[in-house]
Amino acid sequence: MMTDEKRHAPATLRNRQPLLDALHPHLPQTGLLLEIASGSGEHAVFLAENLPALTFQPSDPDEDARASIRAWAAESGLPNLRPPLPLDAARPDAWPNVRPDAILCVNMIHIAPWDAAIGLFTGAGRLLQPGAPLCLYGPYKRGGQHTSDSNAAFDADLKARNPAWGVRDLEAVMDLAAANGLTGPDIIQMPANNLTVIFRRT
């Protein structure tokens, strides 16, 4: 089942249950969830297994990541997990012609150029129905300040790897949301100085 293509993200084992617990009250009971930047696919499999009434549509612009998603999905045999799409959040022409009932994006905004965040919110504002959530997870600055020394060190490491990356100001993300017709956010404090941040389409 292509198990040799499976990628492993160590943090997934630590954060998947807290993420499920944070998301569950905010997600629709049924419908289509579009995941942006699904990475290894481990979150998609775990969430699809625990939320069987939702259909999960993973995506990632990287072919190796999509191969990993396909391998995890094949091993799981879950009927509510679709094959991954080659979606690049920063490219408006790459977004699918679907009407998701929710959009999820885990750990992308800080490990991508700001154009990806702009594309994410533009796509969410265009595709989501009124009231539907856009759910984000990751580290953020608050009021221009890091919330922990570990996040400050992580930000420095990201910028050393790519100057276009970095932990984002939550206020800048909120401004981007408002510009694209999304309200909120609901903010849920998570382990390891991360946040789950939930916006809704007006």
N, C-alpha and C positions, 0 to 999 in steps of 0.2 A: 504493500500500500504506500509506496514512495516514502517510507519512514526515514530514509537517508536524507530526504530534502527538508525534513522538519527542522525549523529553527527553535531555539529555546531562549526566552527572555527571563532571566532569573527573577526579576522584580514581579513578574506576573503571578507567581505562586504566592507572593506576599500580599499583593494588593487586589487580587481578583475577588475574594470574598467581601472585603470592605467595599469595593467598587459596586458589586452586585447589591449589597445592602443599601448603599447610598442611592443607586439608580432606581431600584425597584418601585418606590412610592411615586416616582415622577414619570415613569414610562407608561405608555398605553398598555392595556391588557392584551390587545391583539393588534395585528397590523404588521407593517414593514419597518424595520430598523436598518438604516443605512449607516455603516461604520466607515469613517474616513481614516486612512492611514492605519490599516489593521495590523501591519507589521508581521509578526510571526504567525498570527492567527489564533494564538492561545486564548486571548480574551474572547474572541468570537465564539470559539467552541464552548468555553465555560459558560458564557452568558446564554448561548442558544440551548445548552443542555438544561440550564436552570430556569429558563423562561420559554418553555416549549410552545406557548400560544403565539409568540412573536416569530416572524420570519426575519432572519438575519442576512443582510447583504453586505459582506465585507468588500473592501477595496484597498488597493495600494498601487502606486505608480511603479514600484520595483518588481521586476519579474521573479527574482529569487524569493522575495517576500510572498508573492502570489503562489509560487510553487510550494512554499511552506504552508500557506493557508490551505491549499488543496490537499496536501498530505495530512495535516491535522484533521481536516473535514472528512477525508476518506477513512481515516482510522476511527473517527467517532461514529460515522454512519448516521448522523443526525439528519432527519428529513427537513428541518426548518432552517438549514444553513445552505445558502446559495453559493455557487462558484464565485470567486473574487473578480471584481472589475478592475481594469487598469486605469483607475481614476487618479488624476493629479489635481489636488485641490486648487492649485494656483492657476489652472487653465480652465476658463469658462467652457470651452468647447469639449472638455473631457468629462463633464458631468453628465450622468445618465438622464434620460427622459423618464423619470419616475416621480411618484408623489409619496415620499416616505412619511410614515406617521411619527418618526423620531430620527434624529441624527446623533451619532456618538463619535467623539474624537478623543482618543486617549494618547497623551504624550506626543503630540505633534507640534503644537504651536511654538514650543521652545527649541525643537530640533528641526527647524525649517526656516527659511527666510520669511520675513513678515508678509510677503506676497501670498504665502500659503494661508495665513490667517485671514487676509483680506478675501481670498477666494473662498475660504470656508464659510465665512459669514455672508458673502454675496450669494453663494449657492444655497445656503440655508434659507436666506430671505426669499429666494426665488422659488424653492421647491416645497418648503414646509407649509402645511395648512395652518390656518389660525388656531392657536392654542397648542400646537405641536412643539415638543421640546428639542433644543439643541443642547447636548450634554457634553461637557468638557472635563478632562481630568489632567492634572499635572501641577507643577509648582508655579507660583506667581509672586510677584512683588506686590506689596500693598502700600499705597501712598508713596511710591517711588523707592521703597526700602525693602530689602530682603527680610523674610520672616524668620530666618535662621542662618547660622553660620554655614551649615551644610549646603543650603541653597545658594549662598553667596559663592562658595567654593565650586559648586556645580556650574553656576553661571560663568565663572571665570574659565572653567575647563571647556564649556561649550564654545565660548568666544575664541578660545585658543585654537580649537578645531576648525571653526568656521566663524568669521566675524559677523556673518549675517544671522547667526543663531543667538540664543540667549533667553533667560527667564524674562517673561514679559510683565509689564505693569498691568494689573487687573483692570485699572481704570481705563487704560488704552483699549483693552479688549471690550470693556463695557461700551465705550464710545463707538467702537466698530459695530457692536451689536445694535445699538440704537440707530445708527445710520442705515441699517439694513432691516429695520422693522421688527427687531426682537427686544422684548422687555425682560426685566429682571436685573440681576440674577438671584436665584437661590444659591447660597454658598454653604457647602458642607465641608467641615474640617476633616481631613483624612490623615491616616498614619504617614510618618516620614515627611511631615511638613508639606504635604500636597493638599490640593483642594479639588472637590467636585463642584463644578460651576454649571448651573442650569439656566438657560434662557428659554423664552417661549415666543413663538411668532405671534404678533399682534393681529 
